[in-house]
Amino acid sequence: MLLLQNLGYAHPNKDVLFDGLNLAVGAHQKMALVGNNGVGKSTLLKIMAGQLAPSVGRVQASAPPYYVPQHFGQFDDLTVAQALGVEPKLKALQEILNGEATEANLETLDDDWTVEERSQQALQHWGLAELSLTQPLASLSGGQKTKVFLAGLAIHQPELVLLDEPSNHLDHAGRQLLYDFISSSASTLLVVSHDRKLLNLLDAVAELSRRGIALYGGNYDFYAEQKQLASTALHQEVKSQEKALRKARETEREALARQQKQDARGKKSQDKAGLPTIVLGMMRNSAENSGARLKGQHAEKVGALAQKLSELRNELPEVDKMKFGVADSALHQGKTLFEAHELNYGYGPRPLWSESLNFQIQSGERWALHGPNGAGKTTLLKLLTGELQPTQGTLYRAGGPAVFIDQDYSLINGQRTVYEQVQQFNTAGLQEHEVKIRLARFLFPKEYWDKPCRTLSGGEKMRLLLCCLTSSAQAPDLLILDEPTNNLDLQNLEILTTAFQDYRGTLLVVSHDAYFLEQLRVEHTIRLG
């Protein structure tokens, strides 16, 4: 099992990331760890894995954890065997077979005579049969690196497994192997992921936020349902508070109006009565003090209601605060945008695809592009955008405005400020204050406007790009999304999904996230490999 007790972590600059965390993960339990970008999910996993020391509190684990990180660049100087943690045993085994059966070699091998065979079988299981155990990790793709670390699960059979976004960069076959492992494993699992299919295989969800950890006893669908119920109740409370605030302001106006009328009538009566000046002054001071007290009482009540409403609105999910408005494409439905006949491409004498491609994409349709890593998805996208030309067959392109959104959001210029970036897309002639209002709608307040885009997170770049699209006079006829969900948290994934659900142009999506494709109502598929 895994136990967190009063755990806290502060960055070297003393900024506190989280504090007072308590969590128990029982033996053989399978738990998701979710939360918005920046709350510290990956940092928390590193602390559990022993790679970072907490600032306060402690972690207790019944067994050494096996940790699969989200990023692998720090391991590029290792071989596959070193990354798998089997290199010392393999070296000892080789020396023993060469006649050096020393006590040190025998102790290192620890009777694990099948370590090389099991390592090769594990790699083969994850579709890496072609890899050598001496191959450097630097030569592998992101998906291959992930699979190498996942292969270690079969080799070491750990009791406790920590996985940080394990489905990132995996193709469909790799994801299915991962799902099979999670379903059948007897290990204790703690998984950070935005893959809803994976999350539904887990039996509990721990949500990390600025307020701590909240535990939900069910899979992701149960968690989402509970969050929706809470969101509905919160919206109702916001509406009730808005109504109470309007009523209080109306009552305040009516009371002050009545007071002003009474004061005016009283002044006329006093003037007619011919009272001494000193008496009139005292009576007027009394009326003014009474009016000030009345105004103060109402202002206090209105202020309290307004403060409560502001607090409630701050609790609303970020997606509920945003306003989407991606304009419709100007193309009529059913216009042919692409038509391929026996299409193929060769980087050498051999064609890339064993079977040439035939398809027709019409405006308003939603297509998914599927294929394992290395199947040529990027090449096909370059053919569709005109960056490459076919070496075999024909490809008709209708032309027209298209936007290509890759997983790195390369349309965002890191040297520009956030405000300058939106202005580059501002073909609608929005004034400066209108651009800034739009930025605020997409959760970029004033302090973000002069920030360089290179400092933004992946989720922030995605929201900024959506803001750019809504600032154009005309929506693109075609949106091409290349693995757009990688490295997004669940909140930003919901924002992305909501934005493109309402888009009325043509969508072509490269993604291995079946749930995301289902939410986008994808209806056609091109399969490669």
Secondary structure, DSSP 8 states (H G I E B T S, - for coil): -EEEEEEEEE-TTS-EEEEEEEEEE-TT-EEEEE--TTSSHHHHHHHHTTSS--SEEEEEESS-EEEE-S--GGGTTSBHHHHHT-HHHHHHHHHHHTT---HHHHHHHTT-TTHHHHHHHHHHHTT-TT--TTSBGGGS-HHHHHHHHHHHHHHH--SEEEEESTTTT--HHHHHHHHHHHHH--SEEEEE---HHHHTTSSEEEEEETTEEEEESS-HHHHHHHHHHHHHHHHHHHHHHHHHHHHHHHHHHHHHHHHHHHHHHHHHHHHHHT--HHHHHHHHHHHHHHHHHHHHHHHHHHHHHHHHHHHHHHHS-HHHH--------SS-TT-EEEEEEEEE--SSSS-SSSS-EEEEEETT-EEEEE--TTSSHHHHHHHHHTSS--SEEEEEE----EEEE-TT-TTS-TTSBHHHHHHHT-TT---HHHHHHHHHHTT--GGGTTSBGGGS-HHHHHHHHHHHHHTSSS--SEEEEESTTTT--HHHHHHHHHHHHS--SEEEEE-S-HHHHHHTT--EEEE--
